[in-house]
Amino acid sequence: SIIADDDNVAVEAHWAGKLAVPLGTLSAGAEMKAAFAMFFRCREGRISSQRNYDCFYSV
């Protein structure tokens, strides 16, 4: 989902990927999933600031 108002943009995204190498208790090849909320402020057609809030799902 994306919503914009003037120079502010909010994005909600979902991501999934397979690990190429082990990470913590996860082995290589395990799938990781996450949800993100990203907030951008634009100035003169360019991103002037960005904040991310990440939530990685437990496996």
N, C-alpha and C positions, 0 to 999 in steps of 0.2 A: 504494500500500500504506500502511496505517496500523496502528500497534501502540501500545497504551497500557498503562502499569503505574503504578498510584497516580496521582501528579501529573505523570508524564512521558509525553509523546506523541512518536512519531517518524513522519514522513510521507515517503514517496518519491513524487515527482510528475514527470510528463513534460509538456512544454509545447511548442507550436509556434504561430507567428504570422507574418503577413506584415508587412514593414516599410512604414510609411507614408511614411518619408523615408529617404534614403540613410544608411548607417552604415558608416564605414570603407570597405572595398572592396566592400561590398554595395550594390546599387542599390535604390531604392524598389520595392516589390513582391516582393523576394526573401524567401524563407522562412527564418526562424531556428528552430532547435530547441534545446531544453535539457532537462537532467535536474536535479532538485533533491532534496536531502535536507534536511528541516527538523526541528528538534528544539525542542519546546515544554516549558516547565515551567509548571504551573498552580498557583495559590494562591487559595483561596476562590472557586472557580468562574471565575476570570479568568486570562488568560495573564500570567505574571509575567516570563518571559524567552523569547527566541526566538533560535535560531542557524540560519543558512542556509548551505548549501554548494552552490554553483551550478556546473554544467558545461555550457557552451555548445558545441554540436557545430560543427566546421568545415564550411564549405560547399564 
